[in-house]
Amino acid sequence: MSFSKVRYVDIAPLVGLDPRVEGDDIPTFKMSYARLPNAIFSKIINDLQELEAQYGRVKKHTNEETRSRYLAGVSSLSYFSCDRIHY
């Protein structure tokens, strides 16, 4: 099977999710500490908000390719340059 042809509707039932609710039943979890400097976290959140304004909510991106393109904007190495990190 090619992973490029796998759809959420095919995988969701395998992990106990209902594909009809489009991910709204994915459980959340408490995270007490992420070891991410506040400056980097803030930059990532800002970038995601800009992407959402431009491309719509990630929930509307219905396949792996479009979601990965949407999230590619937050994988920049510039987040980890020394001049941006303020602990």
Backbone atoms as SQL, in Angstrom:
CREATE TABLE atoms (id INTEGER PRIMARY KEY, chain TEXT, resi INTEGER, resn TEXT, atom TEXT, x REAL, y REAL, z REAL);
INSERT INTO atoms VALUES
  (1, 'A', 1, 'MET', 'N', 0.838, -1.184, 0.000),
  (2, 'A', 1, 'MET', 'CA', 0.000, 0.000, 0.000),
  (3, 'A', 1, 'MET', 'C', 0.881, 1.245, 0.000),
  (4, 'A', 2, 'SER', 'N', 0.536, 2.181, -0.827),
  (5, 'A', 2, 'SER', 'CA', 1.249, 3.439, -0.881),
  (6, 'A', 2, 'SER', 'C', 0.693, 4.383, 0.177),
  (7, 'A', 3, 'PHE', 'N', 1.580, 4.964, 0.976),
  (8, 'A', 3, 'PHE', 'CA', 1.119, 5.894, 2.006),
  (9, 'A', 3, 'PHE', 'C', 0.524, 7.158, 1.413),
  (10, 'A', 4, 'SER', 'N', 0.873, 7.487, 0.185),
  (11, 'A', 4, 'SER', 'CA', 0.310, 8.696, -0.424),
  (12, 'A', 4, 'SER', 'C', -1.177, 8.532, -0.734),
  (13, 'A', 5, 'LYS', 'N', -1.663, 7.311, -0.736),
  (14, 'A', 5, 'LYS', 'CA', -3.077, 7.070, -1.026),
  (15, 'A', 5, 'LYS', 'C', -3.893, 6.782, 0.236),
  (16, 'A', 6, 'VAL', 'N', -3.240, 6.725, 1.384),
  (17, 'A', 6, 'VAL', 'CA', -3.945, 6.472, 2.637),
  (18, 'A', 6, 'VAL', 'C', -4.709, 7.728, 3.036),
  (19, 'A', 7, 'ARG', 'N', -5.939, 7.542, 3.455),
  (20, 'A', 7, 'ARG', 'CA', -6.772, 8.672, 3.866),
  (21, 'A', 7, 'ARG', 'C', -7.094, 8.549, 5.351),
  (22, 'A', 8, 'TYR', 'N', -7.426, 9.681, 5.938),
  (23, 'A', 8, 'TYR', 'CA', -7.774, 9.709, 7.362),
  (24, 'A', 8, 'TYR', 'C', -8.909, 8.743, 7.660),
  (25, 'A', 9, 'VAL', 'N', -9.881, 8.688, 6.765),
  (26, 'A', 9, 'VAL', 'CA', -11.044, 7.816, 6.963),
  (27, 'A', 9, 'VAL', 'C', -10.622, 6.340, 7.043),
  (28, 'A', 10, 'ASP', 'N', -9.500, 5.980, 6.423),
  (29, 'A', 10, 'ASP', 'CA', -8.999, 4.607, 6.464),
  (30, 'A', 10, 'ASP', 'C', -8.249, 4.300, 7.752),
  (31, 'A', 11, 'ILE', 'N', -7.555, 5.277, 8.285),
  (32, 'A', 11, 'ILE', 'CA', -6.695, 5.074, 9.450),
  (33, 'A', 11, 'ILE', 'C', -7.425, 5.298, 10.769),
  (34, 'A', 12, 'ALA', 'N', -8.312, 6.280, 10.818),
  (35, 'A', 12, 'ALA', 'CA', -8.981, 6.657, 12.071),
  (36, 'A', 12, 'ALA', 'C', -9.572, 5.465, 12.830),
  (37, 'A', 13, 'PRO', 'N', -10.324, 4.584, 12.187),
  (38, 'A', 13, 'PRO', 'CA', -10.903, 3.463, 12.943),
  (39, 'A', 13, 'PRO', 'C', -9.852, 2.526, 13.537),
  (40, 'A', 14, 'LEU', 'N', -8.691, 2.474, 12.927),
  (41, 'A', 14, 'LEU', 'CA', -7.624, 1.595, 13.428),
  (42, 'A', 14, 'LEU', 'C', -7.050, 2.070, 14.756),
  (43, 'A', 15, 'VAL', 'N', -7.236, 3.356, 15.060),
  (44, 'A', 15, 'VAL', 'CA', -6.734, 3.908, 16.319),
  (45, 'A', 15, 'VAL', 'C', -7.868, 4.395, 17.217),
  (46, 'A', 16, 'GLY', 'N', -9.077, 3.904, 16.944),
  (47, 'A', 16, 'GLY', 'CA', -10.213, 4.190, 17.813),
  (48, 'A', 16, 'GLY', 'C', -10.864, 5.544, 17.610),
  (49, 'A', 17, 'LEU', 'N', -10.709, 6.126, 16.431),
  (50, 'A', 17, 'LEU', 'CA', -11.311, 7.431, 16.156),
  (51, 'A', 17, 'LEU', 'C', -12.435, 7.292, 15.139),
  (52, 'A', 18, 'ASP', 'N', -13.369, 8.218, 15.186),
  (53, 'A', 18, 'ASP', 'CA', -14.501, 8.231, 14.273),
  (54, 'A', 18, 'ASP', 'C', -14.182, 9.192, 13.128),
  (55, 'A', 19, 'PRO', 'N', -14.001, 8.700, 11.912),
  (56, 'A', 19, 'PRO', 'CA', -13.626, 9.586, 10.809),
  (57, 'A', 19, 'PRO', 'C', -14.675, 10.634, 10.469),
  (58, 'A', 20, 'ARG', 'N', -15.913, 10.431, 10.881),
  (59, 'A', 20, 'ARG', 'CA', -16.978, 11.393, 10.576),
  (60, 'A', 20, 'ARG', 'C', -16.825, 12.702, 11.338),
  (61, 'A', 21, 'VAL', 'N', -16.112, 12.689, 12.468),
  (62, 'A', 21, 'VAL', 'CA', -15.967, 13.924, 13.253),
  (63, 'A', 21, 'VAL', 'C', -14.662, 14.660, 12.951),
  (64, 'A', 22, 'GLU', 'N', -13.930, 14.177, 11.949),
  (65, 'A', 22, 'GLU', 'CA', -12.742, 14.859, 11.404),
  (66, 'A', 22, 'GLU', 'C', -11.700, 15.254, 12.442),
  (67, 'A', 23, 'GLY', 'N', -11.430, 14.375, 13.379),
  (68, 'A', 23, 'GLY', 'CA', -10.375, 14.633, 14.356),
  (69, 'A', 23, 'GLY', 'C', -10.827, 15.291, 15.635),
  (70, 'A', 24, 'ASP', 'N', -12.085, 15.679, 15.718),
  (71, 'A', 24, 'ASP', 'CA', -12.562, 16.318, 16.944),
  (72, 'A', 24, 'ASP', 'C', -12.602, 15.358, 18.128),
  (73, 'A', 25, 'ASP', 'N', -12.465, 14.073, 17.890),
  (74, 'A', 25, 'ASP', 'CA', -12.475, 13.106, 18.985),
  (75, 'A', 25, 'ASP', 'C', -11.066, 12.678, 19.397),
  (76, 'A', 26, 'ILE', 'N', -10.055, 13.327, 18.862),
  (77, 'A', 26, 'ILE', 'CA', -8.679, 13.026, 19.281),
  (78, 'A', 26, 'ILE', 'C', -8.502, 13.560, 20.695),
  (79, 'A', 27, 'PRO', 'N', -8.143, 12.680, 21.640),
  (80, 'A', 27, 'PRO', 'CA', -8.037, 13.143, 23.027),
  (81, 'A', 27, 'PRO', 'C', -6.857, 14.093, 23.227),
  (82, 'A', 28, 'THR', 'N', -7.030, 15.003, 24.151),
  (83, 'A', 28, 'THR', 'CA', -5.947, 15.902, 24.518),
  (84, 'A', 28, 'THR', 'C', -5.234, 15.334, 25.737),
  (85, 'A', 29, 'PHE', 'N', -4.092, 15.863, 26.046),
  (86, 'A', 29, 'PHE', 'CA', -3.354, 15.427, 27.216),
  (87, 'A', 29, 'PHE', 'C', -2.681, 16.630, 27.851),
  (88, 'A', 30, 'LYS', 'N', -2.457, 16.518, 29.122),
  (89, 'A', 30, 'LYS', 'CA', -1.830, 17.600, 29.868),
  (90, 'A', 30, 'LYS', 'C', -0.313, 17.528, 29.675),
  (91, 'A', 31, 'MET', 'N', 0.276, 18.646, 29.352),
  (92, 'A', 31, 'MET', 'CA', 1.721, 18.712, 29.206),
  (93, 'A', 31, 'MET', 'C', 2.214, 19.768, 30.180),
  (94, 'A', 32, 'SER', 'N', 3.006, 19.358, 31.114),
  (95, 'A', 32, 'SER', 'CA', 3.418, 20.304, 32.138),
  (96, 'A', 32, 'SER', 'C', 4.662, 21.103, 31.750),
  (97, 'A', 33, 'TYR', 'N', 5.511, 20.538, 30.896),
  (98, 'A', 33, 'TYR', 'CA', 6.728, 21.245, 30.549),
  (99, 'A', 33, 'TYR', 'C', 7.212, 20.760, 29.196),
  (100, 'A', 34, 'ALA', 'N', 7.408, 21.665, 28.270),
  (101, 'A', 34, 'ALA', 'CA', 7.777, 21.276, 26.916),
  (102, 'A', 34, 'ALA', 'C', 9.249, 21.541, 26.581),
  (103, 'A', 35, 'ARG', 'N', 9.990, 22.180, 27.474),
  (104, 'A', 35, 'ARG', 'CA', 11.402, 22.508, 27.244),
  (105, 'A', 35, 'ARG', 'C', 11.617, 23.310, 25.971),
  (106, 'A', 36, 'LEU', 'N', 10.735, 24.243, 25.745),
  (107, 'A', 36, 'LEU', 'CA', 10.821, 25.099, 24.581),
  (108, 'A', 36, 'LEU', 'C', 10.864, 26.536, 25.081),
  (109, 'A', 37, 'PRO', 'N', 11.894, 27.285, 24.730),
  (110, 'A', 37, 'PRO', 'CA', 11.966, 28.672, 25.183),
  (111, 'A', 37, 'PRO', 'C', 10.740, 29.465, 24.738),
  (112, 'A', 38, 'ASN', 'N', 10.302, 30.373, 25.580),
  (113, 'A', 38, 'ASN', 'CA', 9.106, 31.168, 25.294),
  (114, 'A', 38, 'ASN', 'C', 9.200, 31.923, 23.973),
  (115, 'A', 39, 'ALA', 'N', 10.378, 32.428, 23.638),
  (116, 'A', 39, 'ALA', 'CA', 10.534, 33.186, 22.395),
  (117, 'A', 39, 'ALA', 'C', 10.262, 32.302, 21.184),
  (118, 'A', 40, 'ILE', 'N', 10.731, 31.087, 21.210),
  (119, 'A', 40, 'ILE', 'CA', 10.501, 30.159, 20.094),
  (120, 'A', 40, 'ILE', 'C', 9.034, 29.765, 20.050),
  (121, 'A', 41, 'PHE', 'N', 8.453, 29.455, 21.205),
  (122, 'A', 41, 'PHE', 'CA', 7.044, 29.080, 21.265),
  (123, 'A', 41, 'PHE', 'C', 6.166, 30.192, 20.701),
  (124, 'A', 42, 'SER', 'N', 6.431, 31.425, 21.099),
  (125, 'A', 42, 'SER', 'CA', 5.648, 32.569, 20.623),
  (126, 'A', 42, 'SER', 'C', 5.771, 32.731, 19.110),
  (127, 'A', 43, 'LYS', 'N', 6.969, 32.546, 18.581),
  (128, 'A', 43, 'LYS', 'CA', 7.194, 32.662, 17.136),
  (129, 'A', 43, 'LYS', 'C', 6.419, 31.581, 16.384),
  (130, 'A', 44, 'ILE', 'N', 6.425, 30.373, 16.895),
  (131, 'A', 44, 'ILE', 'CA', 5.689, 29.280, 16.257),
  (132, 'A', 44, 'ILE', 'C', 4.197, 29.571, 16.259),
  (133, 'A', 45, 'ILE', 'N', 3.668, 30.027, 17.384),
  (134, 'A', 45, 'ILE', 'CA', 2.243, 30.350, 17.471),
  (135, 'A', 45, 'ILE', 'C', 1.884, 31.467, 16.493),
  (136, 'A', 46, 'ASN', 'N', 2.707, 32.498, 16.431),
  (137, 'A', 46, 'ASN', 'CA', 2.460, 33.593, 15.483),
  (138, 'A', 46, 'ASN', 'C', 2.459, 33.091, 14.043),
  (139, 'A', 47, 'ASP', 'N', 3.418, 32.238, 13.717),
  (140, 'A', 47, 'ASP', 'CA', 3.489, 31.691, 12.362),
  (141, 'A', 47, 'ASP', 'C', 2.257, 30.852, 12.037),
  (142, 'A', 48, 'LEU', 'N', 1.809, 30.046, 12.992),
  (143, 'A', 48, 'LEU', 'CA', 0.607, 29.244, 12.771),
  (144, 'A', 48, 'LEU', 'C', -0.619, 30.118, 12.564),
  (145, 'A', 49, 'GLN', 'N', -0.713, 31.193, 13.314),
  (146, 'A', 49, 'GLN', 'CA', -1.841, 32.116, 13.143),
  (147, 'A', 49, 'GLN', 'C', -1.813, 32.776, 11.763),
  (148, 'A', 50, 'GLU', 'N', -0.629, 33.109, 11.289),
  (149, 'A', 50, 'GLU', 'CA', -0.504, 33.687, 9.950),
  (150, 'A', 50, 'GLU', 'C', -0.877, 32.668, 8.879),
  (151, 'A', 51, 'LEU', 'N', -0.425, 31.421, 9.056),
  (152, 'A', 51, 'LEU', 'CA', -0.775, 30.370, 8.102),
  (153, 'A', 51, 'LEU', 'C', -2.277, 30.130, 8.087),
  (154, 'A', 52, 'GLU', 'N', -2.888, 30.139, 9.270),
  (155, 'A', 52, 'GLU', 'CA', -4.324, 29.920, 9.359),
  (156, 'A', 52, 'GLU', 'C', -5.093, 31.044, 8.675),
  (157, 'A', 53, 'ALA', 'N', -4.630, 32.265, 8.837),
  (158, 'A', 53, 'ALA', 'CA', -5.296, 33.395, 8.186),
  (159, 'A', 53, 'ALA', 'C', -5.188, 33.293, 6.665),
  (160, 'A', 54, 'GLN', 'N', -4.066, 32.782, 6.201),
  (161, 'A', 54, 'GLN', 'CA', -3.837, 32.701, 4.756),
  (162, 'A', 54, 'GLN', 'C', -4.500, 31.471, 4.134),
  (163, 'A', 55, 'TYR', 'N', -4.401, 30.309, 4.797),
  (164, 'A', 55, 'TYR', 'CA', -4.839, 29.057, 4.186),
  (165, 'A', 55, 'TYR', 'C', -6.084, 28.448, 4.817),
  (166, 'A', 56, 'GLY', 'N', -6.603, 29.034, 5.875),
  (167, 'A', 56, 'GLY', 'CA', -7.739, 28.452, 6.580),
  (168, 'A', 56, 'GLY', 'C', -7.252, 27.494, 7.655),
  (169, 'A', 57, 'ARG', 'N', -8.181, 26.996, 8.445),
  (170, 'A', 57, 'ARG', 'CA', -7.826, 26.114, 9.558),
  (171, 'A', 57, 'ARG', 'C', -7.238, 24.797, 9.055),
  (172, 'A', 58, 'VAL', 'N', -6.342, 24.229, 9.821),
  (173, 'A', 58, 'VAL', 'CA', -5.687, 22.980, 9.430),
  (174, 'A', 58, 'VAL', 'C', -6.721, 21.863, 9.239),
  (175, 'A', 59, 'LYS', 'N', -7.817, 21.950, 9.936),
  (176, 'A', 59, 'LYS', 'CA', -8.880, 20.950, 9.830),
  (177, 'A', 59, 'LYS', 'C', -9.437, 20.866, 8.406),
  (178, 'A', 60, 'LYS', 'N', -9.341, 21.953, 7.656),
  (179, 'A', 60, 'LYS', 'CA', -9.856, 21.960, 6.289),
  (180, 'A', 60, 'LYS', 'C', -8.905, 21.300, 5.299),
  (181, 'A', 61, 'HIS', 'N', -7.700, 21.021, 5.706),
  (182, 'A', 61, 'HIS', 'CA', -6.717, 20.378, 4.836),
  (183, 'A', 61, 'HIS', 'C', -6.872, 18.871, 5.023),
  (184, 'A', 62, 'THR', 'N', -7.449, 18.244, 4.038),
  (185, 'A', 62, 'THR', 'CA', -7.985, 16.899, 4.223),
  (186, 'A', 62, 'THR', 'C', -7.035, 15.747, 3.914),
  (187, 'A', 63, 'ASN', 'N', -5.830, 16.028, 3.477),
  (188, 'A', 63, 'ASN', 'CA', -4.919, 14.911, 3.235),
  (189, 'A', 63, 'ASN', 'C', -3.522, 15.247, 3.745),
  (190, 'A', 64, 'GLU', 'N', -2.681, 14.242, 3.747),
  (191, 'A', 64, 'GLU', 'CA', -1.336, 14.379, 4.305),
  (192, 'A', 64, 'GLU', 'C', -0.527, 15.456, 3.587),
  (193, 'A', 65, 'GLU', 'N', -0.662, 15.534, 2.287),
  (194, 'A', 65, 'GLU', 'CA', 0.121, 16.502, 1.526),
  (195, 'A', 65, 'GLU', 'C', -0.241, 17.936, 1.888),
  (196, 'A', 66, 'THR', 'N', -1.523, 18.236, 1.937),
  (197, 'A', 66, 'THR', 'CA', -1.904, 19.615, 2.239),
  (198, 'A', 66, 'THR', 'C', -1.613, 19.971, 3.691),
  (199, 'A', 67, 'ARG', 'N', -1.791, 19.023, 4.605),
  (200, 'A', 67, 'ARG', 'CA', -1.467, 19.317, 6.006),
  (201, 'A', 67, 'ARG', 'C', 0.029, 19.520, 6.200),
  (202, 'A', 68, 'SER', 'N', 0.841, 18.718, 5.524),
  (203, 'A', 68, 'SER', 'CA', 2.288, 18.882, 5.680),
  (204, 'A', 68, 'SER', 'C', 2.762, 20.200, 5.087),
  (205, 'A', 69, 'ARG', 'N', 2.149, 20.624, 3.993),
  (206, 'A', 69, 'ARG', 'CA', 2.492, 21.937, 3.430),
  (207, 'A', 69, 'ARG', 'C', 2.084, 23.059, 4.377),
  (208, 'A', 70, 'TYR', 'N', 0.932, 22.893, 4.990),
  (209, 'A', 70, 'TYR', 'CA', 0.441, 23.884, 5.953),
  (210, 'A', 70, 'TYR', 'C', 1.415, 24.011, 7.123),
  (211, 'A', 71, 'LEU', 'N', 1.849, 22.879, 7.654),
  (212, 'A', 71, 'LEU', 'CA', 2.707, 22.888, 8.836),
  (213, 'A', 71, 'LEU', 'C', 4.184, 23.117, 8.518),
  (214, 'A', 72, 'ALA', 'N', 4.558, 23.069, 7.259),
  (215, 'A', 72, 'ALA', 'CA', 5.957, 23.270, 6.882),
  (216, 'A', 72, 'ALA', 'C', 6.477, 24.630, 7.318),
  (217, 'A', 73, 'GLY', 'N', 5.596, 25.584, 7.431),
  (218, 'A', 73, 'GLY', 'CA', 6.005, 26.931, 7.838),
  (219, 'A', 73, 'GLY', 'C', 6.547, 27.013, 9.247),
  (220, 'A', 74, 'VAL', 'N', 6.268, 26.033, 10.078),
  (221, 'A', 74, 'VAL', 'CA', 6.770, 26.077, 11.448),
  (222, 'A', 74, 'VAL', 'C', 7.970, 25.168, 11.661),
  (223, 'A', 75, 'SER', 'N', 8.584, 24.714, 10.587),
  (224, 'A', 75, 'SER', 'CA', 9.744, 23.843, 10.744),
  (225, 'A', 75, 'SER', 'C', 11.042, 24.561, 10.414),
  (226, 'A', 76, 'SER', 'N', 10.997, 25.859, 10.432),
  (227, 'A', 76, 'SER', 'CA', 12.157, 26.660, 10.069),
  (228, 'A', 76, 'SER', 'C', 13.287, 26.519, 11.084),
  (229, 'A', 77, 'LEU', 'N', 14.493, 26.349, 10.598),
  (230, 'A', 77, 'LEU', 'CA', 15.660, 26.290, 11.484),
  (231, 'A', 77, 'LEU', 'C', 15.953, 27.637, 12.130),
  (232, 'A', 78, 'SER', 'N', 15.380, 28.694, 11.585),
  (233, 'A', 78, 'SER', 'CA', 15.640, 30.020, 12.150),
  (234, 'A', 78, 'SER', 'C', 15.138, 30.140, 13.580),
  (235, 'A', 79, 'TYR', 'N', 14.208, 29.277, 13.987),
  (236, 'A', 79, 'TYR', 'CA', 13.731, 29.309, 15.366),
  (237, 'A', 79, 'TYR', 'C', 14.851, 28.990, 16.343),
  (238, 'A', 80, 'PHE', 'N', 15.817, 28.248, 15.875),
  (239, 'A', 80, 'PHE', 'CA', 16.839, 27.736, 16.776),
  (240, 'A', 80, 'PHE', 'C', 18.174, 28.460, 16.672),
  (241, 'A', 81, 'SER', 'N', 18.180, 29.594, 15.999),
  (242, 'A', 81, 'SER', 'CA', 19.422, 30.368, 15.964),
  (243, 'A', 81, 'SER', 'C', 19.645, 31.020, 17.318),
  (244, 'A', 82, 'CYS', 'N', 20.862, 31.161, 17.702),
  (245, 'A', 82, 'CYS', 'CA', 21.207, 31.633, 19.054),
  (246, 'A', 82, 'CYS', 'C', 20.670, 33.022, 19.358),
  (247, 'A', 83, 'ASP', 'N', 20.569, 33.890, 18.367),
  (248, 'A', 83, 'ASP', 'CA', 20.124, 35.256, 18.662),
  (249, 'A', 83, 'ASP', 'C', 18.634, 35.340, 18.947),
  (250, 'A', 84, 'ARG', 'N', 17.873, 34.289, 18.672),
  (251, 'A', 84, 'ARG', 'CA', 16.441, 34.315, 18.919),
  (252, 'A', 84, 'ARG', 'C', 16.085, 33.718, 20.286),
  (253, 'A', 85, 'ILE', 'N', 16.967, 32.964, 20.873),
  (254, 'A', 85, 'ILE', 'CA', 16.621, 32.254, 22.108),
  (255, 'A', 85, 'ILE', 'C', 16.856, 33.156, 23.311),
  (256, 'A', 86, 'HIS', 'N', 15.780, 33.408, 24.050),
  (257, 'A', 86, 'HIS', 'CA', 15.824, 34.207, 25.267),
  (258, 'A', 86, 'HIS', 'C', 15.141, 33.411, 26.363),
  (259, 'A', 87, 'TYR', 'N', 15.914, 32.871, 27.259),
  (260, 'A', 87, 'TYR', 'CA', 15.352, 32.031, 28.325),
  (261, 'A', 87, 'TYR', 'C', 14.758, 32.851, 29.432);
